[in-house]
Amino acid sequence: MTDWVVQLVERGGYFGVALLMFLETVFPPIPSEVIMSLAGLQAAKGTMSLPLVIASGTFGAMVGNSIWFELARRMGVDRFRRLVARHGRLLTLNVREVDKVDRKFDRWNVWFVCAGRMMPTIRSLVSVPAGLFGMGWRPFLIFSAIGTAGWTSALAIGGYLLGRNFRQVDAWLGPISTGIIVVLVVGYLYRVVTWKPHAD
């Protein structure tokens, strides 16, 4: 996967960076660690501007974030509750748990969104609860942009400083992303097996 990412960044420039970060948001296994650190390397070479690299990556990711947010917002928590009531085992949720998360999200939503954007793998999923539980567009965009800019900046600056050794970024963060995916999958399977309906 890395080779075509390299080619798109080198040939597509800022548009390529934005496109790749958009795709990464929609399809998390595409490695943002490689995309942004490679773009940082291009900035170190002088073929791209580091601030514009960060802006392009942030913009592309935010487009994907906004699409997921709008889809979840259109579904809404009421429709989601009905889906949970009908397919509780598949979703490993019951309505009581949805209501509990809804109450907690109302309290911590901006911090959840901002911090979640800087966590590998999880960052791509943050938009869904934000949309489902009725977070406003303005705080969503502001705090998503802050978190996303922080993530893309860290990776791009890392690639810039490491120069041609930018792959060291992926060597460290790649296994972390994979580990998070494994934990999420194992956790989901465990909940499916042990899930029991509750009176809602």
Summary of the structure (lengths in Angstrom):
residues: 200
radius of gyration: 18.4
end to end distance: 45.1
largest distance: 61.9
contacts: 661
relative contact order: 0.16
helix: 84%
strand: 0%
